[in-house]
Amino acid sequence: KIAISASLMAVLITFADLEKIISSLQNFNLKWLPLIFLLITISVMVSTLKWRILIKTQNVSIRFLTLFKHYIIGLFFNNFLPSSIGGDSVRIYLTGKKTNNYSLAASSVVVERILATVTLALLGIISAIFAHNPSRYAVFLLSCLFIIGLILAGVMLAGWVPRSIRNRGGRLSKVWVSFSTSAGGLRQHPRALVICLVESFVFQIIVSLVIGAIMIGLNQPVIPLADLFLVTSAASVLAMTPIGLNGYGV
């Protein structure tokens, strides 16, 4: 994973002007740093609120600060585990240990991640309509992800379990059934799901604004919002591929 990430970064640097990169970093306008860190913090807070809503629908109450801490720890582990979603397993472990209910923790994290993926793809597709000369490959990638995300969301919220798994009766079967039952219970709370979808859009927009603020700090020309949303959405999707660490290079 490290080798692939390093190789891809090396390719990127080879095609870029290294002197310009160094010059941009040296001339970074530090006045933009507080806003950048503020936006990043707000994005994590929005994701934590979304996650907490899903947990509360199952009659379990966990303090916001506790979930916020778990989310931050998960983001830290993203830097070492494959893809940009590797830290989700850490979130599941910490929250499951806190609630003594790993099925609830897993279902809340997985559903939250699927909803985020659907909105990420949808934001990219909508942005492509207004973007200047959008990449067909990016649009195709985002469209495929959107369809897959909808299918996964339907399967999760339906609480579907293959009959062969359900009838097996082993430990793995029981875990799967418990997980699916927990996820399926979320469909009884459509209002919470709608709120989570809206908050997912807010999160994706904030992530794009972080990139925009960094570009301004680097004294680079800022691209139009539609193009910015499309680029960040497509990049985020590619970062999920588990061939490197946290999407570095990809």
C-alpha positions as a Markdown table, in Angstrom:
| # | Residue | x | y | z |
|---|---|---|---|---|
| 1 | Lys | 0.0 | 0.0 | 0.0 |
| 2 | Ile | 2.8 | 2.4 | 0.9 |
| 3 | Ala | 4.7 | 1.6 | -2.3 |
| 4 | Ile | 1.7 | 2.2 | -4.5 |
| 5 | Ser | 0.9 | 5.5 | -2.8 |
| 6 | Ala | 4.5 | 6.6 | -3.0 |
| 7 | Ser | 4.7 | 5.6 | -6.7 |
| 8 | Leu | 1.5 | 7.5 | -7.7 |
| 9 | Met | 2.7 | 10.6 | -5.8 |
| 10 | Ala | 6.1 | 10.3 | -7.7 |
| 11 | Val | 4.2 | 10.2 | -11.0 |
| 12 | Leu | 2.2 | 13.3 | -10.1 |
| 13 | Ile | 5.3 | 15.2 | -9.0 |
| 14 | Thr | 7.1 | 14.2 | -12.2 |
| 15 | Phe | 4.3 | 15.8 | -14.3 |
| 16 | Ala | 4.2 | 18.9 | -12.1 |
| 17 | Asp | 6.6 | 21.8 | -11.8 |
| 18 | Leu | 8.4 | 21.1 | -8.6 |
| 19 | Glu | 9.8 | 24.6 | -8.3 |
| 20 | Lys | 6.3 | 26.1 | -8.6 |
| 21 | Ile | 5.0 | 23.7 | -5.9 |
| 22 | Ile | 7.8 | 24.7 | -3.5 |
| 23 | Ser | 7.2 | 28.4 | -4.3 |
| 24 | Ser | 3.5 | 28.1 | -3.7 |
| 25 | Leu | 4.0 | 26.5 | -0.4 |
| 26 | Gln | 6.6 | 29.0 | 0.7 |
| 27 | Asn | 4.3 | 31.9 | -0.2 |
| 28 | Phe | 1.2 | 30.4 | 1.4 |
| 29 | Asn | -0.9 | 33.1 | 3.0 |
| 30 | Leu | -1.1 | 32.0 | 6.6 |
| 31 | Lys | -4.2 | 34.2 | 7.2 |
| 32 | Trp | -6.3 | 31.5 | 5.5 |
| 33 | Leu | -5.1 | 28.7 | 7.9 |
| 34 | Pro | -7.7 | 29.5 | 10.7 |
| 35 | Leu | -10.6 | 29.3 | 8.2 |
| 36 | Ile | -9.3 | 26.1 | 6.7 |
| 37 | Phe | -9.0 | 24.4 | 10.1 |
| 38 | Leu | -12.4 | 25.8 | 11.1 |
| 39 | Leu | -14.0 | 24.4 | 8.0 |
| 40 | Ile | -12.4 | 21.0 | 8.6 |
| 41 | Thr | -13.6 | 21.0 | 12.2 |
| 42 | Ile | -17.1 | 21.9 | 11.1 |
| 43 | Ser | -17.1 | 19.1 | 8.5 |
| 44 | Val | -16.2 | 16.5 | 11.2 |
| 45 | Met | -18.9 | 18.0 | 13.5 |
| 46 | Val | -21.5 | 17.7 | 10.8 |
| 47 | Ser | -20.5 | 14.0 | 10.2 |
| 48 | Thr | -20.6 | 13.3 | 13.9 |
| 49 | Leu | -24.1 | 14.9 | 14.2 |
| 50 | Lys | -25.3 | 12.7 | 11.3 |
| 51 | Trp | -23.8 | 9.6 | 12.9 |
| 52 | Arg | -25.4 | 10.4 | 16.2 |
| 53 | Ile | -28.9 | 10.8 | 14.7 |
| 54 | Leu | -28.6 | 7.3 | 13.3 |
| 55 | Ile | -27.6 | 5.9 | 16.6 |
| 56 | Lys | -30.3 | 7.7 | 18.5 |
| 57 | Thr | -33.0 | 6.1 | 16.2 |
| 58 | Gln | -32.1 | 2.8 | 17.9 |
| 59 | Asn | -32.8 | 4.2 | 21.4 |
| 60 | Val | -29.2 | 4.5 | 22.3 |
| 61 | Ser | -27.8 | 7.8 | 23.5 |
| 62 | Ile | -24.0 | 8.6 | 23.3 |
| 63 | Arg | -22.6 | 12.0 | 24.0 |
| 64 | Phe | -21.7 | 14.1 | 21.0 |
| 65 | Leu | -18.1 | 14.6 | 22.3 |
| 66 | Thr | -17.6 | 10.9 | 22.6 |
| 67 | Leu | -18.6 | 10.2 | 19.0 |
| 68 | Phe | -16.6 | 13.2 | 17.9 |
| 69 | Lys | -13.5 | 11.7 | 19.5 |
| 70 | His | -14.2 | 8.3 | 17.9 |
| 71 | Tyr | -14.6 | 10.0 | 14.5 |
| 72 | Ile | -11.3 | 11.9 | 14.9 |
| 73 | Ile | -9.5 | 8.6 | 15.9 |
| 74 | Gly | -11.0 | 6.9 | 12.8 |
| 75 | Leu | -9.7 | 9.7 | 10.6 |
| 76 | Phe | -6.3 | 9.3 | 12.1 |
| 77 | Phe | -6.3 | 5.6 | 11.2 |
| 78 | Asn | -7.3 | 6.4 | 7.7 |
| 79 | Asn | -3.7 | 7.5 | 7.1 |
| 80 | Phe | -2.5 | 3.9 | 7.8 |
| 81 | Leu | -5.3 | 1.6 | 6.7 |
| 82 | Pro | -6.2 | 1.0 | 3.1 |
| 83 | Ser | -8.5 | 3.5 | 1.3 |
| 84 | Ser | -10.1 | 6.6 | 2.8 |
| 85 | Ile | -12.7 | 4.5 | 4.7 |
| 86 | Gly | -10.3 | 2.1 | 6.6 |
| 87 | Gly | -10.8 | 4.1 | 9.8 |
| 88 | Asp | -14.5 | 3.2 | 9.8 |
| 89 | Ser | -13.6 | -0.2 | 11.4 |
| 90 | Val | -12.0 | 1.7 | 14.2 |
| 91 | Arg | -15.1 | 3.7 | 14.7 |
| 92 | Ile | -17.2 | 0.6 | 14.8 |
| 93 | Tyr | -14.9 | -1.1 | 17.4 |
| 94 | Leu | -14.8 | 2.0 | 19.7 |
| 95 | Thr | -18.5 | 2.7 | 19.6 |
| 96 | Gly | -19.4 | -1.0 | 19.9 |
| 97 | Lys | -17.2 | -1.3 | 23.0 |
| 98 | Lys | -18.9 | 1.8 | 24.4 |
| 99 | Thr | -22.4 | 0.6 | 23.8 |
| 100 | Asn | -21.7 | -3.1 | 24.1 |
| 101 | Asn | -23.6 | -3.4 | 20.8 |
| 102 | Tyr | -21.3 | -4.0 | 17.8 |
| 103 | Ser | -24.3 | -4.6 | 15.5 |
| 104 | Leu | -25.7 | -1.2 | 16.2 |
| 105 | Ala | -22.3 | 0.4 | 15.9 |
| 106 | Ala | -21.6 | -1.3 | 12.6 |
| 107 | Ser | -25.0 | -0.6 | 11.1 |
| 108 | Ser | -24.9 | 3.1 | 12.0 |
| 109 | Val | -21.4 | 3.5 | 10.5 |
| 110 | Val | -22.1 | 1.6 | 7.3 |
| 111 | Val | -25.5 | 3.3 | 6.7 |
| 112 | Glu | -23.9 | 6.7 | 7.4 |
| 113 | Arg | -21.1 | 5.9 | 5.0 |
| 114 | Ile | -23.5 | 4.7 | 2.3 |
| 115 | Leu | -25.6 | 7.8 | 2.6 |
| 116 | Ala | -22.5 | 10.0 | 2.3 |
| 117 | Thr | -21.4 | 8.0 | -0.8 |
| 118 | Val | -24.8 | 8.5 | -2.5 |
| 119 | Thr | -24.8 | 12.3 | -1.8 |
| 120 | Leu | -21.1 | 12.5 | -2.9 |
| 121 | Ala | -21.9 | 11.0 | -6.2 |
| 122 | Leu | -25.1 | 13.0 | -6.7 |
| 123 | Leu | -23.3 | 16.3 | -5.9 |
| 124 | Gly | -20.7 | 15.4 | -8.5 |
| 125 | Ile | -23.3 | 14.5 | -11.1 |
| 126 | Ile | -25.3 | 17.7 | -10.6 |
| 127 | Ser | -22.1 | 19.8 | -10.6 |
| 128 | Ala | -21.1 | 18.2 | -14.0 |
| 129 | Ile | -24.2 | 19.7 | -15.5 |
| 130 | Phe | -22.9 | 23.2 | -14.8 |
| 131 | Ala | -19.2 | 22.5 | -14.9 |
| 132 | His | -16.9 | 23.7 | -17.8 |
| 133 | Asn | -16.0 | 20.7 | -20.1 |
| 134 | Pro | -16.6 | 18.0 | -17.4 |
| 135 | Ser | -14.6 | 14.8 | -17.7 |
| 136 | Arg | -16.8 | 12.0 | -19.1 |
| 137 | Tyr | -14.8 | 9.5 | -17.1 |
| 138 | Ala | -15.5 | 11.3 | -13.9 |
| 139 | Val | -19.3 | 11.5 | -14.7 |
| 140 | Phe | -19.4 | 7.8 | -15.6 |
| 141 | Leu | -17.6 | 6.9 | -12.3 |
| 142 | Leu | -19.9 | 9.1 | -10.2 |
| 143 | Ser | -23.0 | 7.7 | -12.0 |
| 144 | Cys | -21.9 | 4.1 | -11.3 |
| 145 | Leu | -21.2 | 4.9 | -7.7 |
| 146 | Phe | -24.6 | 6.6 | -7.4 |
| 147 | Ile | -26.4 | 3.5 | -8.7 |
| 148 | Ile | -24.4 | 1.1 | -6.5 |
| 149 | Gly | -25.0 | 3.4 | -3.5 |
| 150 | Leu | -28.7 | 3.4 | -4.0 |
| 151 | Ile | -28.8 | -0.4 | -4.3 |
| 152 | Leu | -26.7 | -0.8 | -1.2 |
| 153 | Ala | -28.9 | 1.6 | 0.7 |
| 154 | Gly | -32.0 | -0.3 | -0.3 |
| 155 | Val | -30.4 | -3.7 | 0.7 |
| 156 | Met | -29.3 | -2.2 | 4.1 |
| 157 | Leu | -32.6 | -0.5 | 4.9 |
| 158 | Ala | -34.6 | -3.6 | 3.9 |
| 159 | Gly | -32.6 | -5.7 | 6.4 |
| 160 | Trp | -32.1 | -8.3 | 3.7 |
| 161 | Val | -30.1 | -11.4 | 4.6 |
| 162 | Pro | -29.5 | -14.3 | 2.1 |
| 163 | Arg | -31.5 | -17.3 | 3.0 |
| 164 | Ser | -28.4 | -19.5 | 3.0 |
| 165 | Ile | -26.9 | -17.3 | 5.7 |
| 166 | Arg | -30.0 | -17.0 | 7.7 |
| 167 | Asn | -30.6 | -20.7 | 7.9 |
| 168 | Arg | -27.0 | -21.6 | 8.6 |
| 169 | Gly | -27.2 | -20.8 | 12.3 |
| 170 | Gly | -23.5 | -20.3 | 13.0 |
| 171 | Arg | -21.8 | -17.4 | 14.7 |
| 172 | Leu | -21.2 | -15.5 | 11.5 |
| 173 | Ser | -24.8 | -16.0 | 10.5 |
| 174 | Lys | -26.0 | -14.6 | 13.8 |
| 175 | Val | -23.8 | -11.5 | 13.5 |
| 176 | Trp | -25.0 | -10.9 | 9.9 |
| 177 | Val | -28.7 | -11.2 | 10.9 |
| 178 | Ser | -28.2 | -8.9 | 13.9 |
| 179 | Phe | -26.4 | -6.4 | 11.8 |
| 180 | Ser | -29.1 | -6.5 | 9.1 |
| 181 | Thr | -31.9 | -6.2 | 11.6 |
| 182 | Ser | -30.3 | -3.2 | 13.2 |
| 183 | Ala | -29.8 | -1.5 | 9.8 |
| 184 | Gly | -33.3 | -2.4 | 8.7 |
| 185 | Gly | -34.8 | -0.7 | 11.7 |
| 186 | Leu | -33.6 | 2.6 | 10.4 |
| 187 | Arg | -36.2 | 2.6 | 7.7 |
| 188 | Gln | -38.8 | 3.2 | 10.4 |
| 189 | His | -37.2 | 6.7 | 10.8 |
| 190 | Pro | -37.5 | 8.4 | 7.4 |
| 191 | Arg | -37.2 | 11.9 | 9.0 |
| 192 | Ala | -33.8 | 11.0 | 10.5 |
| 193 | Leu | -32.6 | 9.5 | 7.1 |
| 194 | Val | -33.7 | 12.7 | 5.3 |
| 195 | Ile | -31.8 | 14.9 | 7.8 |
| 196 | Cys | -28.7 | 12.7 | 7.4 |
| 197 | Leu | -28.9 | 13.1 | 3.6 |
| 198 | Val | -29.1 | 16.9 | 3.9 |
| 199 | Glu | -26.2 | 16.9 | 6.3 |
| 200 | Ser | -24.2 | 14.7 | 3.9 |
| 201 | Phe | -24.7 | 17.3 | 1.2 |
| 202 | Val | -23.5 | 20.0 | 3.7 |
| 203 | Phe | -20.4 | 17.9 | 4.5 |
| 204 | Gln | -19.4 | 17.4 | 0.9 |
| 205 | Ile | -19.8 | 21.1 | 0.1 |
| 206 | Ile | -17.7 | 22.1 | 3.1 |
| 207 | Val | -15.0 | 19.6 | 2.0 |
| 208 | Ser | -14.9 | 21.4 | -1.4 |
| 209 | Leu | -14.7 | 24.8 | 0.3 |
| 210 | Val | -11.7 | 23.6 | 2.2 |
| 211 | Ile | -10.0 | 22.9 | -1.1 |
| 212 | Gly | -11.0 | 26.2 | -2.4 |
| 213 | Ala | -9.7 | 28.0 | 0.6 |
| 214 | Ile | -6.3 | 26.2 | 0.3 |
| 215 | Met | -6.1 | 27.3 | -3.4 |
| 216 | Ile | -6.7 | 30.9 | -2.4 |
| 217 | Gly | -4.0 | 30.5 | 0.4 |
| 218 | Leu | -1.6 | 29.2 | -2.2 |
| 219 | Asn | -2.3 | 32.3 | -4.4 |
| 220 | Gln | -3.8 | 30.0 | -7.1 |
| 221 | Pro | -6.7 | 31.0 | -9.3 |
| 222 | Val | -10.0 | 29.5 | -7.9 |
| 223 | Ile | -12.0 | 27.4 | -10.3 |
| 224 | Pro | -15.8 | 27.9 | -10.5 |
| 225 | Leu | -17.8 | 26.2 | -7.7 |
| 226 | Ala | -19.4 | 23.6 | -10.1 |
| 227 | Asp | -15.9 | 22.5 | -11.3 |
| 228 | Leu | -14.6 | 22.5 | -7.7 |
| 229 | Phe | -17.5 | 20.3 | -6.5 |
| 230 | Leu | -17.0 | 17.9 | -9.5 |
| 231 | Val | -13.2 | 17.6 | -9.0 |
| 232 | Thr | -13.4 | 17.0 | -5.2 |
| 233 | Ser | -16.3 | 14.5 | -5.6 |
| 234 | Ala | -14.4 | 12.5 | -8.2 |
| 235 | Ala | -11.2 | 12.6 | -6.2 |
| 236 | Ser | -13.0 | 11.5 | -3.1 |
| 237 | Val | -14.5 | 8.5 | -5.0 |
| 238 | Leu | -11.1 | 7.5 | -6.3 |
| 239 | Ala | -9.6 | 7.8 | -2.8 |
| 240 | Met | -12.0 | 5.0 | -1.7 |
| 241 | Thr | -10.2 | 2.5 | -3.8 |
| 242 | Pro | -8.2 | 0.2 | -1.4 |
| 243 | Ile | -4.9 | 0.1 | -3.4 |
| 244 | Gly | -3.1 | 2.8 | -1.3 |
| 245 | Leu | -3.2 | 4.6 | 2.0 |
| 246 | Asn | -6.0 | 7.2 | 2.6 |
| 247 | Gly | -6.2 | 7.8 | -1.2 |
| 248 | Tyr | -2.7 | 9.3 | -1.4 |
| 249 | Gly | -1.6 | 9.4 | -5.0 |
| 250 | Val | -4.9 | 8.1 | -6.3 |
